[in-house]
Amino acid sequence: MACDLAFPKMTALPCATFEDAFAAVAGHAIAPGQRVRRDEHAELAMIPIENSANGRVADVHHLMPLARLHIVGEVFMPIHHQLLAPKGATLQTIKTVQSHVQALGQCRAKIRELSLRAVIGEDTAGSAREVAAAGDPTRAALASRLAADIYGLDVLAEDVEDAANNTTRFVVLSRDGAWAKSGAGPTVTSFVFRVRNIPAALYKALGGFATNGINMTKLESYQLDGAFTATQFYADVEGHPQEPALGRALEELKFFCEELAILGVYPADPFRAKQNKA
């Protein structure tokens, strides 16, 4: 649905895992033992990175540097979950609900209200397919209305997400690392960095963004290779590295970093401006 929203003239290639989606664009394996099929090739990857209600999407941050892909765009998409079940099932017959862990987390209130047992599936559409194939009136799925139409399921309850403004942010990834043009409109710069092992290094590293008036919209930390001593940070900031203010901030950041890599410089989705006005 996100692919169709942003690139209606392109054909979507479904992939079983995030690793497969990254590999289809990168052209090389991302995970140990992964095989890359030649017939599964894509120009771009549409990857969910965070949700307004349920936070970061697991695995994506550490896969991006491994794939050596570049962020070239972003898409904010309102997410509405439907409670789906086979023909003949009712709210009284269902006992379990299956979906992606993110969708289950976004619909906790409805799951509690109906006293359902949550079952983690690989994704939302796949869960709808499995529930349809089973034909069991005790099983339900959380997925889109499109999935209900495709797999012939009934909608037992509409828009069951906890938050009315439930929104997922996707990033568009490409092998091409070309930056958006400076001065062509609102821009987002995404990067990962690892600070030097000295006292107050993170505080000092981020000081340049404050003194140069740069708005940092996202900052997250995660461990590298399972080591508690190796912390990497992912950040999004508003602006372009070729603009003086952000250029100075990044230069100051480099001084306190062991490693700094810009993942992408790309146009900001218009959703950001609408959200700021709201």
Secondary structure as GFF3:
##gff-version 3
##sequence-region A 1 278
A	DSSP	alpha_helix	2	6	.	.	.	ID=ss1
A	DSSP	alpha_helix	18	26	.	.	.	ID=ss2
A	DSSP	beta_strand	44	51	.	.	.	ID=ss3
A	DSSP	beta_strand	55	56	.	.	.	ID=ss4
A	DSSP	alpha_helix	60	67	.	.	.	ID=ss5
A	DSSP	beta_strand	70	78	.	.	.	ID=ss6
A	DSSP	beta_strand	82	85	.	.	.	ID=ss7
A	DSSP	beta_strand	96	99	.	.	.	ID=ss8
A	DSSP	alpha_helix	101	106	.	.	.	ID=ss9
A	DSSP	alpha_helix	108	113	.	.	.	ID=ss10
A	DSSP	beta_strand	117	120	.	.	.	ID=ss11
A	DSSP	alpha_helix	124	134	.	.	.	ID=ss12
A	DSSP	beta_strand	139	143	.	.	.	ID=ss13
A	DSSP	alpha_helix	145	151	.	.	.	ID=ss14
A	DSSP	beta_strand	154	157	.	.	.	ID=ss15
A	DSSP	beta_strand	167	174	.	.	.	ID=ss16
A	DSSP	beta_strand	187	195	.	.	.	ID=ss17
A	DSSP	alpha_helix	201	211	.	.	.	ID=ss18
A	DSSP	beta_strand	216	224	.	.	.	ID=ss19
A	DSSP	beta_strand	227	238	.	.	.	ID=ss20
A	DSSP	alpha_helix	244	255	.	.	.	ID=ss21
A	DSSP	beta_strand	257	267	.	.	.	ID=ss22
A	DSSP	alpha_helix	270	277	.	.	.	ID=ss23
###
